[in-house]
Amino acid sequence: MTEYAENDIAFMLKALARAQKAFKIEEVPIGAVIVKDGVVISSGYNLKEKKLSATRHAEMIAIERACKKLGNWRLTGTTLYVNVEPCVMCAGAILQSRIKRVVYGCADKKFGACGSLYDMSNDSRMNHSFEVTAGILRDESIELMQSFFQLLRRK
């Protein structure tokens, strides 16, 4: 395993830890961290239910926090780690904020916009693109999502 892959795993574990926080408050367990120069600069987890807002996705929260921390809406040179493939809204925000790379755990066949349903990462009509690495801690990401929805169905 390369050092690069080991870093991806370490940062994805941090995203999964944020997803666990969402799980504990009965939000869909998606967590995100943004990394610049090997350091986590922001994080977020889903808060749609708690904030009663469709835009309170983990990625959106992490992007907003990173922009504030850096004092710039351009997040060039950053990597976003998230346990589930970003949706169209989040992929749009990734494009707008100029994030360099997205690493995600499991695909989202219903809403995914980084290769599953859509691929906004390399759409030549856009003025920006971003790299995508998929499948980092895929099984752990799937297990967390399945556990959440099984619990929800029982309730």
N, C-alpha and C positions, 0 to 999 in steps of 0.2 A: 504494500500500500504506500502511495506517495505521501509526502508531507502535506501537499495540497489537499488530498482526499482526507487526511486526518484532520486538517483545519475545518474542512466542510462538515465532517462528522461532529466535531466539537461545537461548532456554531449551530448546527441543526439541533443538537441536544439542548441548547439554550432556547431555541425556538419551541421545541417540544415542551420545555419547562413552562414557557409562557402559555402554551396551549393547555397544559394541565390546570393553570390558574383559571382559564375560561371554563374548563370542565367543572371545576369546583363550584362555580357560581351559575351553573346550568346554561352556559353559553356554548355554542358550537365550538369545539376545542381546536381553534386555529391560533397559532402564535407566530410572531415574526420578530426577527432582530435585523438591524442594519449594521454592517461592519465597514469600517474605513481604516486602512493601514493596519489590519489585524486586530482592531479594537472595536468592541460593540459600542456604538454611539447612541443607539435608541432601540426600543422594543415596544411591542404592543400585543394585545390579544383581543379577540372578538368581544365587543360590548354592545352589540345590536339590541339585545333584549333589555339590558340594564339602562341604556341611554335612549331607548325607543327611537333609534335612528338607523336607517338602512346603510348609512355610510360608515358606521363604526366597525369596519373590518380591521383585523390585526395589522394588515399591511398599511392601510390608510393612517392608522394611529402612529405606527412606527415611522412612516414617511413624514408626517407632520412634526413629530418630535425631533427627527433628524434635521429637518430644515431649521427649526428653532435653535437647536444646539449649534449648528454650523453657521447660522445667520445668513442662510442662502437657500433659495428654492432649488438650486442646482445641486444635486447629490452625486456629481461626477466622481468616479473612482470608488464608488461604494458597491457593496454586495448585499442583497436582501435574501435572508434565509426565512423560509416559511414551510410549515409542515404539509400544507395542501396547495396545489397549483392555484395561482391567483386568477380571479375572475376578470371580466372585461373592465369593470370599474377600476380595479386595482392595477391591472396591466396598463390602463390609460394613465393612471397616476405615476406608475413606474416610468413610462415613456416621458411624461411631462417633467418629471424630476431628474431625468437623465441618469438614472441608476444604471451602472455598467453591467451588472450580472444578477440573475435570480437563480437561487438554488431552492428546489422544493422537494418534498418527500414523496407524496402520492398525487397522482393525477386526479382531476375532477372532470369526469365525463359529461356532467350536466352543465357546468359553468366555466370550466377551464379555458383560459385565454392565452396559454403559453405552450400550446401544442396539442391539446386534447380536442376541444370543441372548435377553438379558434387558435391562431398563432399570431399574436400581435407583436411578438418579439422580433420578427424579421420581415415585417410587412414593408415592402419597398415604397409604398405610398406615404409612409411616415418619414419625418425628418430625423428620426432617431431609431436606434435598435438596441437590443440588449441581449447578452448571452444568457442561455438557459442550461442549467444542469439539473436533470430530473432523477429521482429515485434514491436520493440520499436518505437513509433510514426510512425507506418506503414501508417496510412491514410494520415498524413501530407506529408510523403515521396512520396507516390503515387500521391497525388494532385500536388505537385511541379513538378514531372516528366511529368504528363499529361499536365499541363499548359505550360510547355516548348515546348513539341512536338506539341501542338495545335498552339502555336504562330509560331513555325517554319513552319508548314504546311500553315499557312495564308500568310507567306512571300513568 
